[in-house]
Amino acid sequence: MHFAGLQAASADVRANGNAVLENAQLLEVRIEATLRGDHGMAAVITEGRPSAAGAADARHGGSMLDRRSCRKRHPSPKMSTSPHYTLLELALGARMRLAAESSQLNAINVFPVADGDTGSNLLHTIDAVVESLRGNPADPARAIGDAALLGARGNSGTILASMIRAAAGELGAGQALPQALLSGARAAYRAVPEPVEGTMLTVAQALADAAHGESLEECVATALVAARAALAQTPDQLDQLRSAGVVDAGAAGLVALLEGLAGVLAGEPVVDHSPAAPRPAVHLADPTSRYQFCIGFVMRDVDLDGLRAAADTWGDSLVLAGDTELVRVHVHADDVDRVTTEAGAFGAVSDCVTSDMRDDIAARSTRHEQRGTTAIVYDSTADLPVAEHPDWTMVPLTVHFGEAEFRDYVDLTAAEFYERLASSSTHPTTSQPAPGVFIAVYRDLLERYEHVVSIHLSAGLSGTFGSASTAAQEFPGRVTVIDSRLVSMPLALGLGRAQDALDAGASPGDLPALFDKIGRQSGCLFSVATLEYLQRGGRIGRAQALVGTLLGVHPLLAVEEGEVVPVGRVRGEARVLPELVAEFARRSAPYPTIDVAIAHADDLERAAELEALVREARAGIRSVRILTLGAVVGTHAGPGALGLAFVAAD
């Protein structure tokens, strides 16, 4: 869609939207010329100053996307001037905005399936287009359209690809931007057998209907205003969005692309952070499809009518994007061989990618024989990477290094995280699982268990409890979600207590009270080398009062009622462990018997030293376990962190 806007700079965009180039050959020559020069994009492009690519294009006769050179061939007294920019630069600007929003798009993805991958799939599709432009194609319009289809992933990516291909084809034939956008919207509706309003289809139509103006900037601006208005209305059109309190993720992705394009046209800096080649993409989960596999493939020389008729019987989430020459197919089905074999009767099938959505539920659990009738779900901030009971399932949070995403303990071990943290110039961030991930986990478990108890870190530290609670609404009376008000060490200890209670005959409804009791009879202390990580991650709580006062001083902190609070300050590193243990002994003194957990940021030797001091400090220690802080907790605690927690025994 946004590539339509960039190519329209080679035509007069008049208010009535009827401007056309005199012939398609001219457009192809001009577009090709824009792709000459330096496309490394290491330099930032600023308003009013040609980029390195622009300087190179000037040497080739001024074939940049420049209104002034357009006017020389197609005089228009209404046409405004604007800075130089290439197709690649404009595409990268659109991509930058989408990349910045992709994690949020994943988080709000609830329709058509809450699989938490809309942002990733849209970005994967755009990355394929960007990569095609790097190759200086002889026929850019065709290259863009083909790349979009070949690189498309998922429902949203495939719909976006259909829009891009149709719009690029119109521009390649000499049509103006408004007509190209209308063709893109029509292609999006054709790609879906049963179009639903309140989705990216609605926004695509709205922006296409509204696009007009005397310049490319005006045309994009009018489209953007309409797109934003249509996006805001999507919850009113779809019950799933309204109940989840979100807008449509795919529609929001279209708005992000338009915003990125508008930013470049306004002179905002553009930096090339896109990967050298498109990243692989997989389905994390599909909680609403009754089918097992997400299937995607490409077809060439296609009998579209025959393919559409056959595809209607394969499964759900069907999208057919493209034309008789090239089609991208996306479908959820149980029989991969049947789908590809039947498709082969209507064209040549290639590039087939499948994902077993039931195995990709974004949770790693040990598959032992089920023992009880109640399953426990916990999140990765318990720092138990392997479920310690057959009835437990872990759902990971996500850590981000720039645009690279890793599921805690699934894609990135603790050791790998600290190694990356030491070498990365990018500060990591974290995000909670999308509600769809929990829905998929609950759905899978409830096929085997009578009830699920979902126990999570403090709601004051993360939105994970909120995501789980939203998901639980899909299974009335069968999922109990608990805000433990704990994190890491005491959460790990609390999970064991919960299982003990279930084994002793407690009901799922008894466990919230159990965690209330654990919260009153436990303690969680820790020391960090610097408050920088807590402060950057927004988890610093009342410990903010210590910022700026810690020259040569080490803070002692605690988690109380789900919030980080200051406990004290220790001058000199040698005093940290003794003071930590002294505070631990004071807080645990009322309880004759306790269980203890120690956590470290990849420093087992220091953790062992702390354990020795703890055992010397008091009697009645029933057990001690040592954990490694994983990527998510480590992102906020930072290297050098050391924690000590206890829970009173019954």
VEXDREN-2710 file (C-alpha; in Angstrom, 1 decimal):
% VEXDREN-2710
k/r/px/py/pz
1/MET/0.0/0.0/0.0
2/HIS/2.6/2.6/1.0
3/PHE/4.7/1.8/-2.1
4/ALA/1.8/3.1/-4.1
5/GLY/2.4/6.5/-2.5
6/LEU/6.0/6.5/-3.3
7/GLN/5.5/5.7/-7.0
8/ALA/2.7/8.3/-7.3
9/ALA/5.4/11.0/-6.8
10/SER/6.3/10.2/-10.5
11/ALA/2.8/11.3/-11.5
12/ASP/0.8/14.5/-11.0
13/VAL/-1.5/13.8/-8.0
14/ARG/-4.4/16.2/-8.6
15/ALA/-7.4/16.8/-6.5
16/ASN/-9.7/14.7/-8.7
17/GLY/-7.2/11.8/-8.6
18/ASN/-7.3/11.3/-12.4
19/ALA/-3.7/12.1/-13.3
20/VAL/-1.9/9.4/-15.2
21/LEU/1.5/9.1/-16.8
22/GLU/1.5/9.2/-20.6
23/ASN/2.9/5.7/-20.8
24/ALA/4.0/2.9/-18.5
25/GLN/7.5/2.8/-20.0
26/LEU/8.2/6.2/-18.7
27/LEU/7.2/5.2/-15.2
28/GLU/9.4/2.2/-15.3
29/VAL/12.4/4.2/-16.5
30/ARG/11.9/6.8/-13.8
31/ILE/11.4/4.3/-11.0
32/GLU/14.5/2.4/-12.1
33/ALA/16.4/5.6/-12.0
34/THR/15.4/6.3/-8.5
35/LEU/17.0/3.0/-7.4
36/ARG/20.5/4.0/-8.6
37/GLY/23.1/5.2/-6.2
38/ASP/24.0/4.4/-2.6
39/HIS/21.3/2.4/-0.9
40/GLY/23.2/1.4/2.2
41/MET/21.2/4.0/4.1
42/ALA/23.8/4.4/6.8
43/ALA/23.4/8.1/6.7
44/VAL/20.3/9.8/8.1
45/ILE/18.2/11.6/5.5
46/THR/16.9/15.0/6.5
47/GLU/14.4/17.4/5.0
48/GLY/15.6/19.6/2.2
49/ARG/19.0/17.9/1.9
50/PRO/19.5/15.2/-0.8
51/SER/20.8/11.9/0.5
52/ALA/23.8/10.1/-0.8
53/ALA/21.4/8.3/-3.1
54/GLY/19.9/11.6/-4.1
55/ALA/23.3/13.0/-5.1
56/ALA/24.0/9.9/-7.2
57/ASP/20.6/10.2/-8.9
58/ALA/21.3/13.8/-9.7
59/ARG/24.3/12.7/-11.6
60/HIS/22.1/10.4/-13.6
61/GLY/19.9/13.3/-14.8
62/GLY/17.8/14.2/-11.8
63/SER/15.5/11.1/-11.8
64/MET/14.8/11.3/-8.1
65/LEU/11.2/11.3/-6.9
66/ASP/11.2/15.1/-7.2
67/ARG/8.1/17.2/-8.1
68/ARG/10.3/19.6/-10.1
69/SER/11.6/16.9/-12.4
70/CYS/8.0/15.6/-12.7
71/ARG/6.8/19.0/-13.7
72/LYS/9.3/19.2/-16.6
73/ARG/7.7/16.2/-18.2
74/HIS/4.1/16.8/-17.0
75/PRO/3.6/20.5/-16.4
76/SER/1.2/21.2/-13.6
77/PRO/0.9/24.7/-12.1
78/LYS/-0.6/23.1/-8.9
79/MET/2.2/20.8/-8.2
80/SER/4.3/21.6/-5.1
81/THR/8.0/21.0/-4.7
82/SER/9.4/18.6/-2.1
83/PRO/12.7/17.1/-1.0
84/HIS/14.5/14.3/-2.9
85/TYR/13.8/10.7/-1.9
86/THR/14.0/7.3/-3.5
87/LEU/11.6/4.4/-3.5
88/LEU/13.8/2.6/-1.0
89/GLU/14.0/5.5/1.3
90/LEU/10.2/5.9/1.4
91/ALA/9.8/2.2/1.9
92/LEU/12.2/2.2/4.8
93/GLY/10.5/5.1/6.4
94/ALA/7.2/3.2/6.3
95/ARG/8.9/0.1/7.6
96/MET/10.5/2.1/10.5
97/ARG/7.2/3.1/11.9
98/LEU/5.7/-0.4/11.5
99/ALA/8.8/-1.9/13.2
100/ALA/8.3/0.4/16.1
101/GLU/4.7/-0.7/16.5
102/SER/5.1/-4.4/15.8
103/SER/5.3/-5.6/19.4
104/GLN/2.2/-3.7/20.3
105/LEU/0.4/-5.0/17.3
106/ASN/1.2/-8.5/18.3
107/ALA/-0.1/-7.8/21.8
108/ILE/-3.5/-6.5/20.6
109/ASN/-4.0/-9.2/18.0
110/VAL/-7.3/-10.8/18.8
111/PHE/-9.0/-11.1/15.3
112/PRO/-9.4/-13.3/13.3
113/VAL/-7.3/-15.4/15.6
114/ALA/-5.6/-14.2/18.8
115/ASP/-2.2/-15.6/17.8
116/GLY/0.0/-12.7/18.7
117/ASP/1.8/-12.4/15.4
118/THR/0.1/-9.6/13.3
119/GLY/2.9/-7.1/13.8
120/SER/5.6/-9.7/13.0
121/ASN/3.7/-10.9/9.9
122/LEU/3.2/-7.4/8.5
123/LEU/6.9/-6.6/9.1
124/HIS/8.0/-9.8/7.5
125/THR/6.0/-8.9/4.4
126/ILE/7.4/-5.4/4.2
127/ASP/11.0/-6.6/4.8
128/ALA/10.6/-8.8/1.6
129/VAL/9.6/-5.7/-0.3
130/VAL/12.5/-3.6/1.0
131/GLU/14.9/-6.4/0.1
132/SER/13.5/-6.4/-3.5
133/LEU/14.2/-2.7/-3.8
134/ARG/17.8/-3.2/-2.8
135/GLY/18.4/-5.3/-5.9
136/ASN/17.8/-2.4/-8.3
137/PRO/15.2/-4.3/-10.3
138/ALA/14.6/-3.5/-13.9
139/ASP/10.8/-3.6/-13.4
140/PRO/10.3/-2.2/-9.8
141/ALA/6.5/-2.4/-9.9
142/ARG/6.6/-6.1/-10.7
143/ALA/9.5/-6.8/-8.3
144/ILE/7.6/-5.1/-5.4
145/GLY/4.4/-7.0/-6.1
146/ASP/6.1/-10.4/-6.4
147/ALA/8.3/-9.8/-3.3
148/ALA/5.2/-8.9/-1.3
149/LEU/3.5/-12.2/-2.2
150/LEU/6.6/-14.3/-1.9
151/GLY/7.5/-12.8/1.5
152/ALA/3.9/-12.7/3.0
153/ARG/3.2/-14.5/6.2
154/GLY/0.0/-15.0/8.0
155/ASN/-3.5/-13.6/7.4
156/SER/-2.5/-10.0/7.8
157/GLY/0.7/-10.3/5.8
158/THR/-1.0/-12.0/2.9
159/ILE/-3.8/-9.4/2.8
160/LEU/-1.2/-6.6/2.8
161/ALA/0.7/-8.4/0.0
162/SER/-2.4/-8.5/-2.1
163/MET/-2.9/-4.7/-1.6
164/ILE/0.8/-4.0/-2.5
165/ARG/0.8/-6.1/-5.6
166/ALA/-2.4/-4.6/-6.9
167/ALA/-1.4/-1.0/-6.2
168/ALA/2.1/-1.5/-7.7
169/GLY/0.5/-3.0/-10.8
170/GLU/-1.7/0.0/-11.3
171/LEU/1.2/2.4/-10.9
172/GLY/3.2/0.3/-13.3
173/ALA/0.5/0.8/-15.8
174/GLY/0.6/4.6/-15.3
175/GLN/-2.3/5.1/-12.9
176/ALA/-2.3/7.7/-10.2
177/LEU/-2.1/7.1/-6.4
178/PRO/-5.9/7.3/-5.6
179/GLN/-6.7/4.7/-8.3
180/ALA/-3.8/2.5/-7.1
181/LEU/-5.1/2.6/-3.5
182/LEU/-8.6/1.7/-4.7
183/SER/-7.3/-1.3/-6.6
184/GLY/-5.3/-2.3/-3.5
185/ALA/-8.4/-2.1/-1.3
186/ARG/-10.4/-4.2/-3.8
187/ALA/-7.7/-6.8/-3.9
188/ALA/-7.7/-7.0/-0.1
189/TYR/-11.4/-7.8/-0.1
190/ARG/-11.0/-10.3/-2.9
191/ALA/-8.3/-12.1/-1.0
192/VAL/-10.7/-13.0/1.8
193/PRO/-13.5/-15.4/1.0
194/GLU/-15.7/-13.9/3.8
195/PRO/-14.7/-10.3/4.3
196/VAL/-15.4/-8.8/7.7
197/GLU/-15.7/-5.1/8.5
198/GLY/-13.9/-3.6/11.4
199/THR/-10.6/-5.0/10.1
200/MET/-7.7/-3.9/7.9
201/LEU/-10.1/-4.3/5.0
202/THR/-12.3/-1.5/6.3
203/VAL/-9.3/0.8/6.9
204/ALA/-7.9/0.0/3.4
205/GLN/-11.2/1.1/1.8
206/ALA/-11.5/4.2/3.9
207/LEU/-8.0/5.5/3.1
208/ALA/-8.5/4.7/-0.6
209/ASP/-11.8/6.5/-0.7
210/ALA/-10.3/9.6/1.0
211/ALA/-7.0/9.9/-0.8
212/HIS/-6.8/13.2/-2.8
213/GLY/-4.8/16.4/-3.0
214/GLU/-2.6/18.6/-5.2
215/SER/0.6/17.0/-4.0
216/LEU/1.8/13.6/-2.8
217/GLU/2.0/15.0/0.8
218/GLU/-1.7/16.1/0.7
219/CYS/-2.8/12.8/-0.9
220/VAL/-1.1/10.7/1.8
221/ALA/-2.2/13.1/4.6
222/THR/-5.9/12.9/3.6
223/ALA/-5.6/9.1/3.4
224/LEU/-4.0/9.0/6.8
225/VAL/-6.8/11.1/8.4
226/ALA/-9.4/8.7/7.1
227/ALA/-7.4/5.7/8.1
228/ARG/-7.0/6.8/11.7
229/ALA/-10.8/7.6/11.9
230/ALA/-11.7/4.2/10.5
231/LEU/-9.2/2.5/12.9
232/ALA/-10.8/4.2/15.9
233/GLN/-14.2/2.8/14.8
234/THR/-13.1/-0.9/14.5
235/PRO/-14.1/-1.8/18.1
236/ASP/-17.6/-0.7/17.3
237/GLN/-17.8/-3.1/14.3
238/LEU/-16.3/-6.3/15.9
239/ASP/-17.4/-7.8/19.2
240/GLN/-14.0/-9.4/19.7
241/LEU/-12.3/-6.1/19.6
242/ARG/-14.8/-4.4/21.8
243/SER/-14.7/-7.0/24.5
244/ALA/-10.9/-7.0/24.5
245/GLY/-10.7/-3.2/24.5
246/VAL/-8.5/-2.9/21.5
247/VAL/-8.5/-1.8/17.9
248/ASP/-7.9/-4.2/15.0
249/ALA/-4.2/-5.1/14.9
250/GLY/-4.0/-5.4/11.1
251/ALA/-5.8/-2.1/10.6
252/ALA/-3.4/-0.4/13.1
253/GLY/-0.5/-1.8/11.0
254/LEU/-1.8/-0.1/7.9
255/VAL/-2.1/3.2/9.8
256/ALA/1.5/2.7/11.0
257/LEU/2.7/2.2/7.4
258/LEU/1.0/5.4/6.3
259/GLU/2.3/7.3/9.3
260/GLY/5.8/6.2/8.4
261/LEU/5.4/7.3/4.8
262/ALA/4.0/10.6/5.9
263/GLY/6.9/11.1/8.2
264/VAL/9.4/10.7/5.3
265/LEU/7.5/13.1/3.2
266/ALA/7.6/15.6/6.1
267/GLY/11.4/15.3/6.3
268/GLU/11.7/13.0/9.3
269/PRO/15.0/11.1/9.5
270/VAL/15.2/7.6/8.0
271/VAL/17.7/5.0/9.1
272/ASP/17.9/1.6/7.6
273/HIS/17.5/-0.9/10.4
274/SER/15.9/-3.6/8.3
275/PRO/17.5/-7.1/8.1
276/ALA/19.6/-8.0/5.2
277/ALA/17.0/-10.6/4.3
278/PRO/13.5/-11.3/5.5
279/ARG/13.3/-13.1/8.8
280/PRO/11.5/-16.4/9.1
281/ALA/8.1/-16.2/10.7
282/VAL/6.1/-18.8/12.5
283/HIS/2.6/-19.0/14.0
284/LEU/2.8/-18.9/17.8
285/ALA/-0.7/-20.1/18.4
286/ASP/-4.2/-20.2/17.1
287/PRO/-6.7/-20.4/19.9
288/THR/-9.8/-20.1/17.8
289/SER/-9.0/-22.4/14.8
290/ARG/-10.0/-26.0/15.3
291/TYR/-7.3/-27.0/12.8
292/GLN/-3.7/-28.0/13.6
293/PHE/-1.5/-26.5/10.9
294/CYS/-0.9/-23.0/9.6
295/ILE/0.0/-23.6/5.9
296/GLY/1.4/-21.1/3.5
297/PHE/2.7/-21.5/-0.1
298/VAL/3.1/-19.8/-3.4
299/MET/1.5/-20.8/-6.7
300/ARG/2.3/-19.8/-10.3
301/ASP/0.2/-19.9/-13.5
302/VAL/-3.0/-20.4/-11.5
303/ASP/-6.6/-21.2/-12.3
304/LEU/-8.0/-18.8/-9.7
305/ASP/-11.6/-19.8/-10.0
306/GLY/-10.8/-23.5/-9.6
307/LEU/-8.4/-22.8/-6.7
308/ARG/-11.0/-20.7/-4.8
309/ALA/-13.6/-23.4/-5.1
310/ALA/-11.3/-26.1/-3.8
311/ALA/-9.8/-24.0/-1.1
312/ASP/-13.2/-23.4/0.5
313/THR/-13.1/-27.0/1.7
314/TRP/-9.6/-27.0/3.3
315/GLY/-10.1/-25.3/6.6
316/ASP/-10.3/-21.7/7.9
317/SER/-8.4/-18.4/8.0
318/LEU/-8.2/-18.8/4.2
319/VAL/-6.5/-15.9/2.2
320/LEU/-5.8/-16.1/-1.5
321/ALA/-3.7/-13.1/-2.6
322/GLY/-2.5/-12.4/-6.1
323/ASP/-3.5/-13.0/-9.7
324/THR/-3.3/-15.8/-12.3
325/GLU/0.4/-15.3/-12.6
326/LEU/1.3/-15.5/-8.9
327/VAL/-0.8/-16.3/-5.8
328/ARG/0.1/-16.5/-2.1
329/VAL/-2.1/-19.0/-0.2
330/HIS/-2.6/-19.0/3.6
331/VAL/-4.9/-21.5/5.3
332/HIS/-5.4/-23.3/8.6
333/ALA/-6.0/-27.0/8.0
334/ASP/-5.4/-30.5/9.4
335/ASP/-4.1/-32.3/6.3
336/VAL/-1.1/-30.5/4.7
337/ASP/-0.7/-33.1/1.9
338/ARG/-4.3/-32.8/0.9
339/VAL/-4.1/-29.1/0.7
340/THR/-0.9/-29.0/-1.4
341/THR/-2.0/-31.9/-3.6
342/GLU/-5.4/-30.3/-4.4
343/ALA/-3.8/-26.9/-5.0
344/GLY/-1.4/-28.5/-7.4
345/ALA/-4.3/-29.3/-9.7
346/PHE/-4.7/-25.5/-10.3
347/GLY/-1.1/-24.4/-10.6
348/ALA/2.5/-25.0/-9.7
349/VAL/3.0/-25.1/-5.9
350/SER/6.3/-24.0/-4.3
351/ASP/7.8/-22.5/-1.1
352/CYS/5.4/-24.3/1.2
353/VAL/5.9/-23.5/4.9
354/THR/3.9/-25.2/7.7
355/SER/3.7/-24.6/11.4
356/ASP/2.1/-27.0/13.9
357/MET/0.1/-24.5/15.9
358/ARG/-0.5/-26.9/18.7
359/ASP/3.2/-27.5/19.2
360/ASP/4.0/-23.8/18.8
361/ILE/1.7/-22.6/21.7
362/ALA/4.6/-20.5/22.9
363/ALA/5.0/-22.5/26.1
364/ARG/7.6/-25.1/26.9
365/SER/6.4/-27.8/29.2
366/THR/7.6/-31.3/30.1
367/ARG/5.3/-33.9/28.6
368/HIS/4.9/-36.5/31.3
369/GLU/1.9/-38.5/32.2
370/GLN/-0.8/-36.3/33.6
371/ARG/-1.3/-36.7/37.4
372/GLY/-4.1/-34.5/38.5
373/THR/-7.3/-32.9/37.3
374/THR/-6.1/-29.3/37.7
375/ALA/-3.3/-27.8/35.6
376/ILE/-1.0/-25.0/36.8
377/VAL/0.1/-22.4/34.3
378/TYR/2.9/-20.0/35.3
379/ASP/5.0/-17.4/33.5
380/SER/8.8/-17.3/32.9
381/THR/9.4/-14.8/35.6
382/ALA/9.3/-17.6/38.1
383/ASP/12.7/-18.5/36.7
384/LEU/11.8/-22.1/36.4
385/PRO/12.7/-22.8/32.7
386/VAL/11.6/-26.5/32.9
387/ALA/8.2/-27.3/34.5
388/GLU/8.8/-29.2/37.7
389/HIS/5.6/-31.1/37.7
390/PRO/3.7/-33.0/34.9
391/ASP/0.7/-30.7/35.4
392/TRP/2.6/-27.5/35.0
393/THR/3.0/-25.4/31.9
394/MET/5.2/-22.3/31.5
395/VAL/4.3/-19.3/29.3
396/PRO/7.2/-17.1/28.4
397/LEU/7.4/-13.4/28.4
398/THR/9.4/-11.8/25.6
399/VAL/12.6/-9.8/25.6
400/HIS/13.5/-7.4/22.8
401/PHE/17.0/-6.3/21.7
402/GLY/15.9/-3.6/19.2
403/GLU/13.8/-5.5/16.7
404/ALA/15.0/-8.9/17.7
405/GLU/12.5/-10.8/19.8
406/PHE/13.2/-13.7/22.1
407/ARG/10.8/-15.8/24.2
408/ASP/12.3/-16.1/27.7
409/TYR/13.9/-19.5/28.2
410/VAL/12.4/-20.7/24.9
411/ASP/14.4/-18.8/22.3
412/LEU/17.0/-17.4/24.7
413/THR/18.6/-19.1/27.7
414/ALA/19.7/-17.1/30.7
415/ALA/23.4/-17.6/29.8
416/GLU/22.8/-16.5/26.2
417/PHE/20.9/-13.4/27.5
418/TYR/23.7/-12.2/29.7
419/GLU/26.2/-12.8/26.9
420/ARG/24.1/-10.7/24.6
421/LEU/23.5/-8.1/27.2
422/ALA/27.3/-7.6/27.7
423/SER/27.9/-7.2/24.0
424/SER/24.8/-5.3/22.8
425/SER/24.7/-1.5/22.5
426/THR/20.9/-1.8/22.6
427/HIS/19.2/-1.8/26.0
428/PRO/16.7/-4.7/26.1
429/THR/13.0/-4.3/26.8
430/THR/10.4/-6.8/27.8
431/SER/6.7/-7.5/26.9
432/GLN/4.0/-9.6/28.3
433/PRO/2.4/-12.5/26.4
434/ALA/-0.6/-11.6/24.3
435/PRO/-4.0/-12.8/25.6
436/GLY/-4.1/-15.1/22.6
437/VAL/-1.1/-17.0/23.8
438/PHE/-2.9/-17.8/27.1
439/ILE/-6.1/-18.7/25.3
440/ALA/-4.2/-21.2/23.2
441/VAL/-2.6/-22.7/26.3
442/TYR/-5.8/-22.8/28.3
443/ARG/-7.7/-24.4/25.4
444/ASP/-5.1/-27.1/25.0
445/LEU/-5.0/-27.9/28.7
446/LEU/-8.8/-27.9/29.1
447/GLU/-9.0/-30.7/26.6
448/ARG/-7.3/-32.8/29.3
449/TYR/-7.9/-31.1/32.6
450/GLU/-11.0/-30.1/34.5
451/HIS/-9.6/-26.7/35.6
452/VAL/-6.6/-24.5/35.1
453/VAL/-5.0/-22.3/37.7
454/SER/-2.9/-19.5/36.1
455/ILE/-0.4/-18.0/38.6
456/HIS/1.6/-14.9/37.6
457/LEU/4.0/-12.3/38.7
458/SER/2.8/-9.1/40.3
459/ALA/0.3/-7.1/38.3
460/GLY/2.2/-4.1/39.6
461/LEU/5.3/-5.1/37.6
462/SER/3.8/-6.5/34.4
463/GLY/0.6/-6.7/32.4
464/THR/0.9/-10.5/32.3
465/PHE/-1.9/-11.0/34.9
466/GLY/-4.1/-8.8/32.7
467/SER/-3.5/-10.8/29.6
468/ALA/-4.2/-14.0/31.4
469/SER/-7.4/-12.6/32.9
470/THR/-8.6/-11.5/29.5
471/ALA/-7.9/-14.9/28.1
472/ALA/-9.7/-16.6/31.1
473/GLN/-12.9/-14.9/30.1
474/GLU/-13.1/-17.3/27.1
475/PHE/-13.5/-20.2/29.5
476/PRO/-16.1/-19.2/32.1
477/GLY/-15.7/-21.1/35.4
478/ARG/-12.8/-23.2/34.2
479/VAL/-9.7/-20.9/34.7
480/THR/-8.7/-19.2/37.9
481/VAL/-6.1/-16.4/37.4
482/ILE/-4.0/-15.3/40.4
483/ASP/-2.0/-12.2/40.9
484/SER/0.7/-13.6/43.2
485/ARG/2.2/-10.2/43.9
486/LEU/5.5/-12.0/43.7
487/VAL/8.2/-12.4/41.2
488/SER/11.1/-14.8/40.6
489/MET/12.3/-16.6/43.8
490/PRO/9.1/-16.4/46.0
491/LEU/7.0/-17.1/42.9
492/ALA/8.9/-20.3/42.3
493/LEU/8.4/-21.3/45.9
494/GLY/4.8/-20.4/45.8
495/LEU/4.2/-22.7/42.8
496/GLY/5.4/-25.6/44.8
497/ARG/3.1/-24.7/47.7
498/ALA/0.2/-24.5/45.3
499/GLN/0.9/-28.0/44.0
500/ASP/1.2/-29.3/47.5
501/ALA/-2.2/-27.9/48.3
502/LEU/-3.8/-29.5/45.3
503/ASP/-2.2/-32.8/46.0
504/ALA/-3.6/-32.6/49.6
505/GLY/-7.1/-32.1/48.3
506/ALA/-7.5/-28.3/48.0
507/SER/-9.7/-27.0/45.2
508/PRO/-8.6/-24.4/42.6
509/GLY/-10.8/-21.9/44.4
510/ASP/-8.7/-22.3/47.6
511/LEU/-5.4/-21.1/45.9
512/PRO/-6.0/-17.4/45.8
513/ALA/-6.2/-17.4/49.6
514/LEU/-3.1/-19.5/49.7
515/PHE/-1.2/-16.8/47.8
516/ASP/-2.6/-14.1/50.0
517/LYS/-1.1/-16.0/53.0
518/ILE/2.2/-16.5/51.1
519/GLY/2.4/-12.8/50.5
520/ARG/2.0/-12.1/54.2
521/GLN/4.5/-14.8/55.3
522/SER/7.3/-14.3/52.8
523/GLY/10.1/-11.9/51.9
524/CYS/12.0/-11.0/48.8
525/LEU/15.3/-9.0/49.0
526/PHE/17.8/-8.2/46.4
527/SER/20.8/-6.1/45.6
528/VAL/21.7/-4.6/42.2
529/ALA/24.9/-3.2/40.9
530/THR/23.0/-0.2/39.5
531/LEU/19.5/1.2/39.5
532/GLU/19.8/2.0/35.8
533/TYR/18.1/-1.2/34.6
534/LEU/15.1/-0.9/37.0
535/GLN/14.8/2.8/36.1
536/ARG/14.9/2.2/32.3
537/GLY/12.4/-0.6/32.6
538/GLY/10.0/1.5/34.6
539/ARG/10.0/-1.0/37.5
540/ILE/11.9/1.1/40.0
541/GLY/8.8/1.9/42.2
542/ARG/9.6/3.7/45.4
543/ALA/13.3/2.9/45.0
544/GLN/13.3/6.0/42.7
545/ALA/14.1/8.0/45.8
546/LEU/17.6/6.4/45.8
547/VAL/18.5/7.5/42.2
548/GLY/21.3/10.0/42.2
549/THR/22.4/9.3/45.8
550/LEU/24.4/6.1/45.2
551/LEU/27.9/7.1/44.4
552/GLY/30.0/4.3/45.9
553/VAL/26.8/2.9/47.6
554/HIS/25.0/-0.3/46.8
555/PRO/21.2/-0.3/47.2
556/LEU/19.3/-3.0/49.1
557/LEU/15.8/-3.4/47.7
558/ALA/12.7/-5.5/48.4
559/VAL/9.5/-6.5/46.6
560/GLU/6.6/-5.6/48.9
561/GLU/3.0/-5.9/47.7
562/GLY/4.2/-6.3/44.2
563/GLU/6.3/-3.1/44.2
564/VAL/10.0/-2.5/44.4
565/VAL/10.9/-0.6/47.6
566/PRO/14.1/0.6/49.1
567/VAL/15.4/-1.2/52.2
568/GLY/18.8/0.4/52.7
569/ARG/22.2/1.4/51.3
570/VAL/25.5/-0.3/51.8
571/ARG/28.8/1.4/51.2
572/GLY/31.4/-0.9/49.7
573/GLU/30.7/-4.1/47.8
574/ALA/32.2/-6.3/50.6
575/ARG/29.3/-5.3/52.8
576/VAL/26.5/-6.2/50.4
577/LEU/26.1/-9.9/51.2
578/PRO/26.4/-9.5/55.0
579/GLU/23.8/-6.7/55.0
580/LEU/21.5/-8.7/52.7
581/VAL/21.6/-11.7/55.0
582/ALA/21.1/-9.6/58.1
583/GLU/17.9/-8.1/56.7
584/PHE/16.8/-11.6/55.6
585/ALA/17.4/-12.9/59.2
586/ARG/15.4/-10.0/60.7
587/ARG/12.4/-10.4/58.4
588/SER/12.3/-14.2/58.6
589/ALA/12.8/-14.3/62.4
590/PRO/9.0/-14.7/63.2
591/TYR/8.8/-18.0/61.4
592/PRO/10.4/-21.1/62.9
593/THR/10.7/-23.0/59.6
594/ILE/11.2/-21.5/56.2
595/ASP/12.0/-22.4/52.6
596/VAL/14.7/-20.3/50.9
597/ALA/15.5/-19.4/47.3
598/ILE/18.5/-17.5/46.0
599/ALA/18.7/-16.0/42.5
600/HIS/21.8/-14.7/40.6
601/ALA/22.5/-12.9/37.3
602/ASP/24.8/-15.6/35.9
603/ASP/27.1/-15.6/39.0
604/LEU/26.8/-19.0/40.6
605/GLU/29.9/-18.5/42.7
606/ARG/28.5/-15.5/44.4
607/ALA/25.2/-17.3/44.9
608/ALA/27.0/-20.1/46.6
609/GLU/28.7/-17.7/48.9
610/LEU/25.3/-16.2/49.8
611/GLU/23.9/-19.6/50.5
612/ALA/26.7/-20.3/53.0
613/LEU/26.0/-17.1/54.8
614/VAL/22.2/-17.8/54.9
615/ARG/22.7/-21.2/56.5
616/GLU/24.9/-19.7/59.1
617/ALA/22.5/-16.9/59.9
618/ARG/19.6/-18.9/61.3
619/ALA/18.2/-22.3/62.0
620/GLY/15.0/-23.8/60.7
621/ILE/15.8/-23.6/57.0
622/ARG/14.0/-26.5/55.5
623/SER/15.3/-26.1/51.9
624/VAL/17.4/-23.8/49.8
625/ARG/17.2/-23.6/46.0
626/ILE/19.4/-21.6/43.7
627/LEU/17.9/-20.0/40.5
628/THR/19.4/-18.1/37.6
629/LEU/17.5/-14.9/36.8
630/GLY/16.2/-15.3/33.2
631/ALA/16.2/-12.8/30.4
632/VAL/13.0/-10.9/31.5
633/VAL/13.9/-10.5/35.2
634/GLY/17.5/-9.9/34.2
635/THR/16.5/-7.1/31.9
636/HIS/15.2/-5.1/34.9
637/ALA/17.6/-6.2/37.5
638/GLY/20.7/-6.0/35.4
639/PRO/24.1/-7.8/35.6
640/GLY/25.4/-8.2/39.1
641/ALA/22.0/-8.6/40.7
642/LEU/21.6/-11.1/43.6
643/GLY/18.3/-12.0/45.3
644/LEU/17.3/-13.8/48.5
645/ALA/13.8/-14.8/49.3
646/PHE/11.9/-17.0/51.9
647/VAL/8.5/-18.4/52.4
648/ALA/7.3/-19.5/55.8
649/ALA/6.5/-23.2/56.2
650/ASP/3.1/-24.3/57.3
END
